[in-house]
Amino acid sequence: MIWLKEINPCWIEVNLLKFTLSFKFLKVHCWRKIKSYFLDGYEDYSFEIQQKIEYLFFFNIFAIAGVIIYYITRIFIPVEPFVIAGDICLFFFVAISLIAIRLKKIYAVTFSVIFIPLAVLFYNVLRYYAADQEISQTTIFSSLSFLLFGLLYLSLFSVRVNQLIFFTLISAATLVLNCLFLINSPFGFRYTHSAVLNLIGALVELGCGYVIATLILRFNVNMLKNNEKRLIQSSEHYSALFSNIKDAFGLVKIIKDDLGRPVNMMILEINKVAEDFLKLTRDEVVFRKFSDIIHADMTDFETSLTDFSNVALTGKELHKTIYSKHFEKWLYVHIFSPETNYCAVLIRDITAQVESDYELKRIQERNAALLEAIPDALMVCDKDGFIKTIKRAQIELLEDEQMFYTGIYITQASLSSELTQQLMNSIDEVLHSKKLKTMVLEIPSESGIVYAETRLMPFGDSEILILFRNLTSRILSEKALLIEKEKAEESDRLKMAFLSNMSHEIRTPMNAIIGFSDMLSLKDIDEKEQSDFIYQIKSNGALLLNLINDILDLSKIEAGELEMHYSKFDIHKILKDIYLNFENEKIIRKKSDIQILVEKQPDIKSILINADEYRLKQILFNLMGNALKFTKAGTITFGYNLKENEILFFVKDTGIGIPLDKQEIIFHRFRQVDDSNTRTFGGAGLGLTISRNLVEAMGGRIWVEMNEHKGSTFYFTLPLGGAKISYTDNTSSYQFRNTFNWKGKLILIIDSETTNYVVINHLLTKTGVSIEWASNDQVVLSKCFTRKPDLVIFDRDVKTVKNGNIESDLKHRYPELPIIALKSLKVSGNNDQPGGFIDAIIPKPIKTKTFLETINSFLVA
């Protein structure tokens, strides 16, 4: 113990000062010199910059070593010039960063990352392009791996966030350039769309890499800031040792045996607080062994020795919170090592703090439970709309609940300007009135409008508590109920109107049947009157029977019991029957001025389709009956056109027409265009509903369109599967068409009606000629300019252009272009004779032989 007395007290003070400089290095050697050469002078910068520069320095040193080793291997392997250029870019990437560190260019230390895209271009593009080698698709993702490494590098070492954005844009441009070289390489790239898809995939991955890099950067910054906070706290502890330490403080030295094992501790110093804590004076403690001072009931000696020894030997600080039964207090123990084999300990009485923390924790848990029980989203902001606190809803309020987050203003949230202004005005109103305000915000989202009940209430003098509750389901349910209520009321109204109309439609023929039946019993009627009465009874009976059949059909459709009976039958026979029937019907209805026309493809002799013949007749009868009913004068045209996989039927009239807003509802049950028209023309309004269901049951569709001048056209389709088509003069006509070979020629057909185009297209199918179709003058002139046709065919019976002189315009622009006109014999004009603007005229209806021979005279020299 004599040597302890010879220790100079100044020696202790010197070592305490060394404790404050615990981050200084004890020895100087080669590595330290290199590190000092690059990193000296950064002490004046923030802790974040110091740490990032230090980590970047280590990265660059190891990278330099790796590049050198990489270059050594290059000596034994022949390389191309652009590969060497890429290697140089990587070397500059590391070397320039080191130079910037040495020159203290803080914001330029990571700027050398720009050499990575250059290296990518040398490795994956210019290397192959210069050697006329095919560039592989995999180069896009090979380039992407380099660029993602650059993003990771910036996320770890960059001190400026905008460098991430700039590098991401440069990387995207590099990928696009890589794809362009890939598509336009000397060998070409056969599947260009695949390269574009790879580029899009790479850009998406690059975007994901940018997001991840941003998160890493934020995490890194937060971690460094936390480390800085801990360093500041440690420094405060060190400074407090030499000023007024309020905690119990002691300095001890580890005593070892001959084998170097810790066996005890020597107490070298304590402060006044420690004296009061131990209830011992400094002289009773200093320079005495730990085991002589601390009793077993105070603490466990072996545990304390282990803790102090580990700290003294490893330098790692130890923080513990213990409960001392001897002192009946909660103690916070902080052990650290100012130098090897020495330990300092701080002991703080934290009984009151632990108890208050326990109470605070209990209150916080209770408040957290209360908040968690609230299903609403909650937000606290100040009068300027700065969001201080936010709690998400238990159930997702929006697809993007991150529209609000802590640390931004409401004006920065992803809301419309109207909603933002509404919220800010409400905040001002609540702050001034000090009263609760409730409103419903309509927030647009990808899935539709979200209705959020928003409650604002004052929270202190200058803060606002805002609660958001999702009321979308409830409001939509209320709206749906209202719509259903309106639909039910509308349905009741329609049903009442239908029943009233049906009562009228049934009573009318019944009154006629009963009335004329009674009149037949009169004895003073002659034979002619008797014949008229019988006709009226039959006519009204048939009308009543049709009405009953419609009601029965509708009931079967509603019940899903409608049966279809398929068979093969000839369309032309059906059209003929309907034509004859309505030619007779128009006479009966005293509408002889109406002309009924049938349109069918002239070269088709018969067409057998597989459908329900009775139901097809029923559909056409309904449409023709309506056309005859609502047409006072003019024409009714019906027929069919062949499409690719279906047959298109049409019924065209010049009647009263159907408004655009009524063209859909007329196919619904109980719906008609107008009640006044219904009363004027009669009818129960079931025919179109039944027709639509019959068409859909046979796999087709039905619709109506307004005619250009007057009337309307009803269309419906049926599938052509299994249809059998036979043409007129099936052997000679077919073989005749095959005698012409106009492959490589182009014919432009000018016609606003698709019917003629379909016929002409069918006639020219076997000749190998290419066909273009134009419906107006702008399209005609455009196609003549771009496609350069060898022949033009237009219909003189249909006005396809505004001025009706398209042939003169074409002749003035293209004098050598042959023009053939299609003309009905009844149509005449000033320029119909060949030798003017028209080179030839083909009469309608078209005859195959004349048509083909005329075209052949112009296409074959």
Order of alpha helices (4+ residues) and beta strands (2+ residues): alpha-alpha-alpha-alpha-alpha-alpha-alpha-alpha-alpha-alpha-beta-beta-alpha-alpha-beta-alpha-alpha-beta-beta-beta-alpha-beta-beta-alpha-beta-beta-beta-alpha-alpha-beta-alpha-beta-beta-alpha-beta-beta-alpha-alpha-beta-beta-beta-alpha-beta-alpha-beta-alpha-beta-alpha-beta-beta-alpha
